[in-house]
């Protein structure tokens, strides 16, 4: 009898435990359809999605689950300790932007002086969160920003994004895809401990803007953004003070500029009449907003396809330093494959000095079929040189067709101008144009052109301490591979078919 009673007690405990687990599972997972979501793409489902999020938050957190379906939505409010799981076959569709469709009003901005409207508002976005911790957006589903604006529209809620996060920490965005993401598909401002992994963005403005963030890991992402930057690090004044973007890794990613939507559908279309006159954008860039600067950043194993090249810019009075970039391949690049720039735009509080760009290593780069307008462009401004830069193991193939008239062209300083390679016009060197630089090492560099080229391979203007080691450059007969102006301490070693030693100006 005692044995039977003991067995019954064990069975009762198992049943109670099973009941408790089932109850716990019901508590942890919150299916939006249990809160009124229809998922037909016609009825507005954002109220139901937000109810599910509120319910999860009320018990300390959990997963808000969107099964397959089309969820027409206004603003979705993320909360701490919540995972928003968008399952395979589920699409969140941005409704036309209006208060009637459940979009939140633009919040009052801390300032609108030092950055554009896109970096001044978060609440008017499709999915947003502020002052949160431990948040995830996961799943194999899609976000379609169908109703989002991509520009500022007067008297309307505009400058909105697919995902906007402000002053958050411990954030995961994984496996989703975004089509037509508005001003930014992902905007993260003041977000620390941020992971973005295996995400596909095929969008009409910036892909992802990582702004004033620390401890960021971007990996295995594909970003197609023909009209703006693909993966962009920024450091605006959006927090109300200058804060660096630092401790960032970007690896195993691809950026491109195919027609919007043609990346996700696999057609990879190229249209000649693009919105930007200088061709598709795409690319990985630091800047232009650069109030707080960029520190301790690595980029590796990335591809650029039919877009602009790598751009590192500080133009608003901040440090850009300690950057290592390696294993980059590029094809069909429409302007400078590498662009390093100090400027004095100084869009920020008065009294801030011009910034510095220093301690950068770029290695193992191959670029093929690059447009002839701009080669590698490295430029500081008078009295503010780019410093301590190493480029090595780089092979570049340019389209060529440069003329003798272009070789004689004077390049404007553009100290206060917008930092874009094409703003400088066609450069007088087909390979490297370097101005206002100190401490530059070029090692194992090879330059080639696919059509005849009348410009020299290298121009160095107002430089000091430049070393060329094992540098090769294709040149036509009677055209010097290198031109120097106001250059000091330029040395060559087994390079450009020149004798080893120090070069003099105009050699």
C-alpha positions, -999 to 999 in steps of 0.1 A, spaced: 0 0 0 28 24 9 44 16 -25 11 24 -44 7 57 -25 42 67 -32 37 59 -69 5 79 -70 23 108 -54 50 107 -81 23 106 -108 6 136 -93 38 155 -91 46 147 -128 11 159 -138 14 191 -118 49 197 -132 36 192 -168 7 215 -161 32 241 -147 54 237 -178 25 241 -201 13 272 -182 49 286 -183 50 280 -221 18 298 -225 32 327 -205 65 329 -224 51 327 -259 26 353 -271 10 346 -304 -3 379 -319 -34 361 -333 -44 354 -297 -46 391 -292 -67 399 -323 -43 400 -352 -58 389 -385 -28 388 -408 -47 394 -440 -28 425 -451 -61 445 -451 -70 449 -414 -47 470 -393 -29 446 -369 -6 470 -349 -30 473 -320 -30 435 -316 8 433 -319 12 459 -293 -13 442 -270 8 410 -272 40 430 -264 23 446 -234 12 412 -222 47 398 -225 62 428 -207 36 425 -179 50 391 -169 87 401 -172 92 393 -209 89 366 -235 86 360 -273 59 378 -292 52 355 -322 40 364 -356 30 333 -376 28 333 -414 6 361 -427 5 397 -438 3 421 -409 -6 457 -419 8 479 -392 14 513 -378 39 519 -351 50 489 -330 64 497 -296 92 474 -284 97 468 -247 125 454 -226 130 417 -223 109 411 -255 118 391 -286 97 400 -316 98 368 -337 87 371 -373 83 336 -387 89 323 -422 61 336 -444 52 364 -420 54 400 -434 49 432 -414 37 458 -439 39 495 -431 6 511 -436 4 546 -451 18 570 -426 -9 587 -406 -22 589 -370 -53 571 -381 -32 541 -391 -16 540 -356 17 559 -363 31 578 -334 39 615 -337 74 627 -341 88 634 -307 103 668 -299 139 666 -309 168 675 -287 181 696 -316 176 698 -353 206 720 -360 235 695 -362 219 666 -381 191 661 -406 156 652 -397 162 615 -402 186 616 -372 163 637 -350 132 614 -346 125 578 -338 89 575 -325 74 580 -360 89 547 -372 73 513 -380 91 495 -351 107 516 -324 121 514 -289 136 539 -265 156 534 -232 152 496 -235 174 466 -226 175 430 -238 155 433 -270 155 411 -301 139 412 -335 143 377 -350 130 352 -375 130 344 -412 101 368 -420 101 402 -437 95 438 -429 81 457 -459 81 495 -453 56 500 -480 40 532 -466 72 548 -452 86 581 -465 122 581 -476 126 619 -474 115 648 -453 79 659 -462 67 692 -448 36 690 -426 36 652 -426 52 626 -403 83 618 -423 119 608 -420 106 575 -407 123 541 -405 115 504 -405 134 499 -372 145 528 -349 162 523 -316 173 550 -292 194 547 -261 191 510 -257 214 481 -248 217 444 -254 199 443 -287 198 414 -313 185 417 -348 189 384 -367 177 366 -398 150 390 -410 148 408 -443 137 444 -450 123 457 -482 119 494 -488 129 505 -453 122 543 -455 148 569 -446 168 541 -428 159 505 -427 177 502 -394 186 533 -372 204 526 -340 213 557 -320 231 554 -286 227 516 -287 253 495 -268 260 458 -272 243 455 -305 244 425 -328 230 425 -364 235 391 -380 223 374 -412 200 403 -421 191 412 -457 182 448 -465 170 458 -499 160 494 -495 155 529 -509 178 549 -486 204 538 -460 205 502 -451 217 504 -415 230 535 -396 249 527 -365 251 560 -347 269 568 -314 269 531 -305 294 510 -286 302 473 -288 286 465 -321 289 433 -342 275 433 -378 280 399 -396 267 379 -425 245 407 -438 236 416 -474 227 453 -479 214 466 -513 208 503 -512 211 520 -546 202 555 -535 222 558 -502 247 541 -480 246 504 -472 264 500 -439 270 534 -424 287 543 -391 278 578 -378 283 599 -347 257 626 -348 245 650 -321 212 631 -319 218 623 -282 223 660 -274 261 655 -270 290 641 -290 296 604 -285 319 582 -305 309 551 -323 335 526 -311 344 489 -306 327 478 -339 333 447 -360 318 443 -395 325 409 -411 313 386 -439 290 412 -454 281 423 -489 270 458 -501 256 466 -535 236 492 -556 212 471 -578 177 484 -584 156 484 -552 138 451 -548 159 433 -574 183 419 -548 156 401 -528 139 387 -559 173 376 -574 171 396 -607 199 421 -597 188 448 -622 209 478 -631 192 509 -643 211 538 -660 187 565 -649 192 563 -612 181 589 -587 217 599 -579 235 614 -609 268 598 -597 255 563 -599 244 538 -572 256 543 -537 256 511 -516 291 509 -498 304 509 -463 310 544 -449 320 562 -417 303 596 -417 293 621 -429 279 630 -395 310 628 -373 306 649 -342 317 621 -318 341 603 -341 350 566 -347 374 545 -327 386 509 -325 368 494 -356 375 464 -378 361 454 -411 369 421 -428 357 397 -455 333 420 -473 322 424 -509 313 456 -528 293 451 -561 281 478 -584 283 506 -559 306 532 -544 338 523 -525 349 523 -490 347 558 -473 362 570 -440 353 606 -432 356 630 -403 343 665 -412 327 677 -380 356 680 -356 361 644 -343 387 617 -342 387 588 -366 413 564 -354 425 529 -349 408 512 -378 418 479 -395 402 468 -427 411 436 -446 400 411 -472 378 433 -494 367 426 -530 351 451 -552 336 450 -587 321 477 -609 328 505 -585 315 539 -596 339 562 -578 369 561 -554 374 525 -542 391 540 -511 383 575 -498 399 589 -466 389 624 -458 394 651 -432 371 681 -438 360 713 -420 323 713 -425 320 716 -387 282 710 -384 282 711 -346 286 734 -316 310 764 -321 345 761 -308 352 725 -317 386 721 -335 390 703 -368 392 665 -363 419 640 -371 421 608 -391 450 586 -380 462 550 -375 444 532 -403 455 500 -419 438 487 -451 450 455 -466 441 427 -490 419 446 -514 410 437 -550 389 461 -571 380 455 -608 364 477 -634 364 509 -614 351 540 -631 379 564 -642 368 596 -624 383 590 -590 409 565 -580 421 562 -544 415 596 -528 433 604 -495 430 640 -485 433 662 -454 430 700 -456 458 726 -451 474 723 -417 453 692 -409 469 662 -426 457 626 -426 483 607 -405 498 573 -400 480 554 -428 491 520 -442 477 504 -474 492 471 -485 485 441 -506 461 459 -529 454 453 -566 432 478 -585 419 477 -621 405 510 -635 386 515 -667 411 541 -679 404 567 -707 419 596 -687 433 625 -708 463 648 -707 439 677 -700 426 659 -669 461 652 -658 468 689 -656 436 697 -637 438 715 -603 417 698 -576 396 721 -553 402 718 -516 365 716 -507 373 722 -470 337 729 -460 320 709 -487 301 676 -484 326 648 -483 319 628 -515 346 617 -539 327 629 -570 326 664 -555 363 667 -563 357 661 -600 379 640 -622 412 636 -605 445 642 -623 459 608 -612 442 576 -623 454 555 -593 462 575 -561 456 612 -554 471 620 -520 471 655 -505 478 668 -470 491 635 -456 518 626 -431 532 592 -425 518 571 -454 530 536 -463 520 519 -496 533 483 -498 527 457 -525 503 479 -545 495 471 -581 476 495 -604 463 486 -639 440 502 -665 418 485 -690 419 513 -716 447 538 -724 453 563 -696 471 596 -700 472 605 -663 500 594 -639 494 566 -615 503 587 -584 501 623 -574 514 634 -539 507 670 -530 518 685 -496 529 652 -481 556 641 -457 571 607 -449 557 586 -476 571 551 -483 565 531 -514 575 495 -513 570 469 -540 546 492 -559 537 486 -595 517 507 -618 508 504 -655 517 535 -675 519 545 -711 553 554 -727 567 588 -718 542 593 -689 558 594 -655 541 571 -630 544 596 -602 541 634 -597 553 652 -566 544 687 -553 555 701 -520 565 666 -510 591 657 -484 607 624 -475 592 603 -502 611 571 -506 608 542 -529 620 506 -527 617 483 -557 588 504 -570 576 520 -602 609 511 -620 625 539 -602 659 538 -584 657 530 -547 660 560 -525 644 594 -519 625 612 -546 625 649 -553 596 671 -562 582 668 -598 597 633 -603 
